[in-house]
């Protein structure tokens, strides 16, 4: 795993009672971009030093924005489908 300052750390949770987390990488301590990373968590605003586990991955700000846009577009399409079916019944 390699990162640069400004990338995002995404931690996917396998448990229903623990939500996924996003954090902006505000510091990379190794020249090769390897962990640990100083991360500012989006949900709490706290900064922590993180050694990411197997449930985590790094994405660039551009990749995250593209992923969020795709998710938003799917949500809009689903709402339109639901509305169309509701009007048709």
Contact map, one row per residue, 1 for C-alpha under 8 A:
11100000000000000000000000000000111000000000000000000000110000000000000000000000000000000
11110000000000000000000000000001111000000000000000000000010000000000000000000000000000000
11111010000000000000000010010000111000000000000000000000010000000000000000000000000000000
01111110000000000000000010110000100000000000000000000000000000000000000000000000000000000
00111110000000000000000011110000000000000000000000000000000000000000000000000000000000000
00011111000000000000000111000000000000000000000000000000000110000000000000000000000000000
00111111100000000000000110000000000000000000000000000000011110000000000000000000000000000
00000111110000000000011110000000000000000000000000000000011110010000000000000000000000000
00000011111000000000011110000000000000100000000000000001111000000000000000000000000000000
00000001111100000001111000000000000000000000000000000001111000000000000000000000000000000
00000000111110000001110000000000000000000000000000000011100000000000000000000000000000000
00000000011111000011100000000000000000000000000000000011000000000000000000000000000000000
00000000001111110111100000000000000000000000000000000010000000000000000000000000000000000
00000000000111110100000000000000000000000000000000000000000000000000000000000000000000000
00000000000011111110000000000000000000000000000000000000000000000000000000000000000000000
00000000000011111110000000000000000000000000000000000000000000000000000000000000000000000
00000000000000111110000000000000000000000000000000000000000000000000000000000000000000000
00000000000011111111000000000000000000000000000000000000000000000000000000000000000000000
00000000000110111111100000000000000000000000000000000000000000000000000000000000000000000
00000000011110000111110000000000000000000000000000000000000000000000000000000000000000000
00000000011110000011111000000000000000001110000000000000000000000000000000000000000000000
00000001111000000001111100000000000000001110000000000000000000000000000000000000000000000
00000001110000000000111110000000000000111100000000000000000000000000000000000000000000000
00000111100000000000011111000000000000111100000000000000000000000000000000000000000000000
00111111100000000000001111110000000011110000000000000000000000000000000000000000000000000
00001100000000000000000111110000000011110000000000000000000000000000000000000000000000000
00011000000000000000000011111000000011100000000000000000000000000000000000000000000000000
00111000000000000000000011111110111111000000000000000000000000000000000000000000000000000
00000000000000000000000000111110111110000000000000000000000000000000000000000000000000000
00000000000000000000000000011111111100000000000000000000000000000000000000000000000000000
00000000000000000000000000011111110000000000000000000000000000000000000000000000000000000
01000000000000000000000000000111110000000000000000000000000000000000000000000000000000000
11110000000000000000000000011111111000000000000000000000000000000000000000000000000000000
11100000000000000000000000011111111110000000000000000000000000000000000000000000000000000
11100000000000000000000000011100111110000000000001110000000000000000000000000000000000000
00000000000000000000000000011100011111000000000011110000000000000000000000000000000000000
00000000000000000000000011111000011111100000000011100000000000000000000000000000000000000
00000000000000000000000011110000000111110000001111000000000000000000000000000000000000000
00000000100000000000001111100000000011111000001111000000000000000000000000000000000000000
00000000000000000000001111000000000001111100111100000000000000000000000000000000000000000
00000000000000000000111100000000000000111111111100000000000000000000000000000000000000000
00000000000000000000111100000000000000011111100000000000000000000000000000000000000000000
00000000000000000000110000000000000000001111100000000000000000000000000000000000000000000
00000000000000000000000000000000000000001111110000000000000000000000000000000000000000000
00000000000000000000000000000000000000011111111000000000000000000000000000000000000000000
00000000000000000000000000000000000000011001111100000000000000000000000000000000000000000
00000000000000000000000000000000000001111000111110000000000000000000000000000000000000000
00000000000000000000000000000000000001111000011111000000000000000000000000000000000000000
00000000000000000000000000000000000111100000001111100000000000000000000000000000000000000
00000000000000000000000000000000001111100000000111110000000000000000000000000000000000000
00000000000000000000000000000000001110000000000011111000000000000000000000000000000000000
00000000000000000000000000000000001100000000000001111111100000000000000000000000000000000
00000000000000000000000000000000000000000000000000111111000000000000000000000000000000000
00000000000000000000000000000000000000000000000000011111100000000000000000000000000000000
00000000001110000000000000000000000000000000000000011111100000000000000000000000000000000
00000000111100000000000000000000000000000000000000011111110000000000000000000000000000000
10000000111000000000000000000000000000000000000000010111111000000000000000000000000000000
11100011110000000000000000000000000000000000000000000001111100000000000000000000000000000
00000011110000000000000000000000000000000000000000000000111110110000000000000000000000000
00000111000000000000000000000000000000000000000000000000011111110000000000000000000000000
00000111000000000000000000000000000000000000000000000000001111111000000000000000000000000
00000000000000000000000000000000000000000000000000000000000111111100000000000000000000000
00000000000000000000000000000000000000000000000000000000001111111110000000000000000000000
00000001000000000000000000000000000000000000000000000000001111111111000000000000000000000
00000000000000000000000000000000000000000000000000000000000011111111100000000000000000000
00000000000000000000000000000000000000000000000000000000000001111111110000000000000000000
00000000000000000000000000000000000000000000000000000000000000111111111000000000000000000
00000000000000000000000000000000000000000000000000000000000000011111111100000000000000000
00000000000000000000000000000000000000000000000000000000000000001111111110000000000000000
00000000000000000000000000000000000000000000000000000000000000000111111111000000000000000
00000000000000000000000000000000000000000000000000000000000000000011111111100000000000000
00000000000000000000000000000000000000000000000000000000000000000001111111110000000000000
00000000000000000000000000000000000000000000000000000000000000000000111111111000000000000
00000000000000000000000000000000000000000000000000000000000000000000011111111100000000000
00000000000000000000000000000000000000000000000000000000000000000000001111111110000000000
00000000000000000000000000000000000000000000000000000000000000000000000111111111000000000
00000000000000000000000000000000000000000000000000000000000000000000000011111111100000000
00000000000000000000000000000000000000000000000000000000000000000000000001111111110000000
00000000000000000000000000000000000000000000000000000000000000000000000000111111111000000
00000000000000000000000000000000000000000000000000000000000000000000000000011111111100000
00000000000000000000000000000000000000000000000000000000000000000000000000001111111110000
00000000000000000000000000000000000000000000000000000000000000000000000000000111111111000
00000000000000000000000000000000000000000000000000000000000000000000000000000011111111100
00000000000000000000000000000000000000000000000000000000000000000000000000000001111111110
00000000000000000000000000000000000000000000000000000000000000000000000000000000111111111
00000000000000000000000000000000000000000000000000000000000000000000000000000000011111111
00000000000000000000000000000000000000000000000000000000000000000000000000000000001111111
00000000000000000000000000000000000000000000000000000000000000000000000000000000000111111
00000000000000000000000000000000000000000000000000000000000000000000000000000000000011111
